[in-house]
Amino acid sequence: MGSLAGKRCVITGGTRGIGEAVARLFEELGAQEVLIIGRDKKRGEAIEKSSKRIKFMQVDLEDLEDVQRFLGWFASNHGTVDILVSNASRDSRYSVLDIPFEEWKRMVQLNMTSPFLLCQGVAKKMVADHVRGKIILIGAIQALFPLQDSFAYVSTKGGVISMMKSMASDLGKFGIQVLSVLPGPIYIKEGDVPASLDQRAAPLLGRMGRREEVAKAIAFLASDDNSFITGSYVIVDGGRLISRKGDPTEISSVP
């Protein structure tokens, strides 16, 4: 995975799921500071208290004014940044035929506008500080292999891939690497995966992925061991994209 000794990192959606796993692994790998951003103040503060180098800041990435307030603080008060992991997201289960416009706007804000603004702010700081940093956007295999009734989620996750490629084109001359990780069926809750869910999972490897497995891929891409990968996405799906088996109803059905 590579060492992250001395690195200063920012992770959105860091209070649970893949984001929390990334934050804890980054700390384990020696990161100097890990700033996690999320809405859940109670959970974020608990993670901060249980760690030595993880700090929490409450920000609602679906609220443009809240994002702008954070960026104002970030530009004036935060030091050098080496790594940004743009991970915050949520599911949205609507067809193109029935999605409310307000839901579309919220998903665009969360999955496109907020990542753009955060990436822009971090990239400006990296350039100003002459940091050859890493920006990693978390997408989803649904961008390539959509589920039904997931119009806004699929559309915005597809946009994440294009945004990543465009940023890589703009920032490569500064030595900044921009990448995306596309997780497949990952069990993001705490605790053991239910055995029945593993047995019915669609990936070729015959089980659900674990959030720690995605975190390890992100950690390698964020480390100095990754010195020549940019503008690309890495799929972490256990072979789901080429499996002919259907997803369990917990994944495929609309709640």
N, C-alpha and C positions, 0 to 999 in steps of 0.2 A: 504493500500500500504506500510505502514511502513515509518519510518523516515530515511532520508539519511544525517542527521546532521553530519557535519564534514568530510564527505566522499570526496575523490578525485577521479574523474572519467575521463575516456577517452572514447569517442564515435566516431567511424568512420562513414562517411556518415552523418555527423551531421548538414549539411547546409540546408536540406530540408526533407520532408516526415517524415517517422517514426523516423529517427535519430534526426531531429530538435525537434519533439514532445517529445522525450525522454530527450533531453538536457534541454528543458524548464521545464519539469516536475521535473527532478532531481534538478534543481535550486530551484524550488518552494518547494521541500521537504527538503531543507536545505543543499544540497551538498556544501562543502567548495569551490571546484573548479571543473568546467566541461570543459575539453579540447575537442573541436570538431575538427575533421579532415575532410577535403574535398577539392575538386578541385576548387570550385566556390569562388574565393577570394572576389568578391564584395558582394555576399550573406553572406559569413562567417563573414566578417568585419561588415556588417550591424547587424547581430545577436549579435555579441560581443558588439557593441555600445548600443544595446537596452537592455542589461542585465547587471547584477552586477558581476556575478561570472562565466560567460561563456567566454572562451578564444578560439580563432580560430587559426589553423595552416594549411596552404595550403600544401597538399600532394596529389599526384596522385598515387592512389593505383594500377593502371594498369602499372605503371612505376617502375620496380624493383630498379633502381638506386635511384629514389626519395624516395622510401620506406626505403632503406638502409641509406640514408642521415638522414631521420627522426629518425630512430632507433639509429644512432650514437649520435644525439642530445639528444634523450630521455634518453639513458643510462647515459649520463654525466650530464644532466641539470635538468631532471624532478625529483621531489621528490617522496615520497611514493604514490602508486596507490592502491586504494581499489576496484575499479570496472572498468572493460573493457567491453564495448558493441561493438562487431564487427558487424556492420550493413551495411556498404557500399556494394552496389551491383547495377546491372542494368539488364534489360531484354536482351535476345538474342533469336531471333526468326528464327532459322535455323533447318532444319531436319538433321539427321545423313547423309543423302544423299547429302546435298548441303552446309554444313557448311565449310567455308574456314578455313584452318589450322591456319591462323593468328587470326581469331576470337576465335577459341578454345584456343589458347595460352593466349589471353587477358582475357578470362573468367576464366581460371585456375589461372592466376596471381591474378585477382581481388577477386575471391571467395574462393580460396584455399591457394595460396602461401602467399599473403599479410596477411590474417588472421592468418596463421601459424606463420609467422615471428613476427607479433604484439603480438600474444598470448604468444609466447616464450619469447619475451622481457619483457612483463608485468609480466609473471609468475616468471621469474628470479628475478625481482625486488621485487615481493611479498615475495618470499622465503627468499631473502637476508634481507628484512626488517621485517620478521616474521609477515607478514600480512595475515590473514585468509580471503582472498578476494573472489570476484566473477568475473568469466569470462562468458559472455553471448554471444553466437553466434546466429545471426539472420538467420534462414533458410527460408523455404517456404513449404507450403503443396504440392507443385509440386514435391518435393522429394518423396512423398508417392503416389501422384495422378497426374501424368504428363499430361500436355497439349501436343498436337502434335506440331511439329516444334519448340521445345524448348530444343534440345538435350544438348547443353552445359550448359544451366541454370539448367536443371533438374539434370544432372550428377554432377555438382559441388555442388548444394544444398544437394544432397544425401551425397556427400563427407563431407559436413559440419557436418552432424549428426554423421558420423563415427569419424571424427576428435574430435568432442566434447566428445564422449564416451571415446576415447583413452586418451585424456588429463585429463578427470575426473579420470581415472584409475591411471595416473601418479601423479596427484597433490593432490589426496585425503589425502595422509599421511601428507601433509603440512596444511591441513585444508582449502584448496582452493576448492571452489565449481565451477564446470563448467557445464553449461546448454545451451540449445538452445530453442529459441522461433520460432514456425512455423506459420507465419501469413497466412491467407487465402485471400479472396477478400477484400482488404483494399483500400479505397479511400485516396490516399496520397497527393492530391493537396490541396492547401489552399482554404478556402471558403466552402460553403455548397455543399453537394452531389446533383447532379441533380436528381430531383424527379423521372424521368423516369428510371434512372439507378438503383435507389433503388428498384423500382417496378419490374424490370426485373432481379434483382440479384438472384443468385442461393442458398445462405445459407438458412438453415431451418428457421432462424430468420427473413427472408423476407426483408433483406436490405444489403447494403454494410457495411463492418466494417469501423470504423474511426481510424485514426492513433493514436489518443489519447487513444483508447481502448487497442491497442497493447502496448503503452507506459506504461499504468498502470500495465499491466501484468509484463513487464520488471522491473518496479520499485519495485514491490513486491519481485521478484526473487533476485533483487540486494540488498534488505534491510536486516537488521539483523533479521527481522521476518522470513525470509527463512533461517532456521538453519540446515535443514536436507534433502534438495533436491539437488542431484547432479547426473550427468551422464544421465539425462532425458531431454526429450523435452516436451514443452507445446504448444499445438495447440490452436491458437486464430483464429477461422475461422467461427464462427456463425453456425456451423453444416454443412459446405460445404462438408466435406468428406463423409458424409452419406446422402447427398441430391441427389435426382434423377433428379433434374432440371438442365438444361444446362446453361452454362455461357452466359451472353450477348456477342454479337459479339465484343464489345470493348475489352473484355478480351480474348476471344477464337480465334479471327482471327489474321492472320499475317498482320502487318501494311503494 
